[in-house]
Amino acid sequence: MTDQNTIPELYLETLQELYTAETQIIRAFVQTAEADAAPEIKNMFVARLKQSEQQSQMFAEICDRLRYVAQQAN
């Protein structure tokens, strides 16, 4: 981040960082769910994995929309 960033640019950067974090969480959940674990624990990780996938998709869609709006404004 630079001092020249506008609030919308900072907002988009933050959303992109959240997207990146969520994709890292997804990878960890996949590995954990695939591990040899008790069925109850595995089911919890699979449920949380689905939530993370939905959140990741939401962040990606918001970023795409913000980029589109920014392009239209220029």
C-alpha positions as CSV (number, residue, x, y, z in Angstrom):
1,M,0.0,0.0,0.0
2,T,1.2,3.5,-0.8
3,D,0.2,6.8,0.6
4,Q,-1.4,7.7,-2.8
5,N,-4.1,5.0,-2.6
6,T,-7.7,6.1,-2.5
7,I,-10.2,4.6,-0.1
8,P,-11.8,2.4,-2.9
9,E,-8.3,1.1,-3.8
10,L,-7.6,0.3,-0.2
11,Y,-11.0,-1.4,0.1
12,L,-10.3,-3.5,-3.0
13,E,-6.8,-4.4,-1.7
14,T,-8.3,-5.5,1.6
15,L,-10.9,-7.7,-0.1
16,Q,-8.2,-9.2,-2.2
17,E,-6.2,-10.0,0.9
18,L,-9.3,-11.6,2.5
19,Y,-9.7,-13.7,-0.7
20,T,-6.1,-14.8,-0.5
21,A,-6.5,-15.7,3.2
22,E,-9.7,-17.6,2.5
23,T,-8.1,-19.7,-0.3
24,Q,-5.2,-20.6,2.0
25,I,-7.8,-21.7,4.6
26,I,-9.5,-23.8,1.9
27,R,-6.3,-25.6,1.1
28,A,-5.7,-26.3,4.8
29,F,-9.2,-27.6,5.3
30,V,-9.0,-29.9,2.2
31,Q,-5.7,-31.4,3.6
32,T,-7.2,-31.8,7.1
33,A,-10.5,-33.3,5.8
34,E,-8.5,-35.8,3.7
35,A,-6.4,-36.8,6.7
36,D,-7.2,-39.9,8.6
37,A,-9.5,-38.4,11.3
38,A,-12.6,-39.4,13.2
39,P,-15.7,-39.0,11.1
40,E,-17.2,-36.3,13.3
41,I,-14.0,-34.2,13.0
42,K,-13.9,-34.8,9.3
43,N,-17.5,-33.7,8.9
44,M,-16.8,-30.5,10.8
45,F,-13.9,-29.6,8.5
46,V,-16.0,-30.5,5.4
47,A,-18.8,-28.2,6.6
48,R,-16.4,-25.4,7.3
49,L,-14.7,-26.0,3.9
50,K,-18.0,-25.4,2.2
51,Q,-18.5,-22.1,4.1
52,S,-15.0,-21.0,3.1
53,E,-15.6,-21.8,-0.5
54,Q,-18.8,-19.7,-0.5
55,Q,-16.9,-16.8,1.2
56,S,-14.1,-17.0,-1.3
57,Q,-16.5,-16.9,-4.2
58,M,-18.2,-13.9,-2.6
59,F,-14.9,-12.0,-2.2
60,A,-14.0,-12.8,-5.9
61,E,-17.4,-11.5,-7.1
62,I,-17.1,-8.3,-5.1
63,C,-13.6,-7.6,-6.4
64,D,-14.7,-8.2,-10.0
65,R,-17.6,-5.9,-9.6
66,L,-15.5,-3.2,-8.0
67,R,-12.9,-3.4,-10.8
68,Y,-15.8,-3.2,-13.4
69,V,-17.2,-0.1,-11.7
70,A,-13.7,1.5,-11.5
71,Q,-13.2,0.9,-15.2
72,Q,-16.6,2.4,-16.1
73,A,-15.7,5.5,-14.0
74,N,-12.5,6.2,-16.0
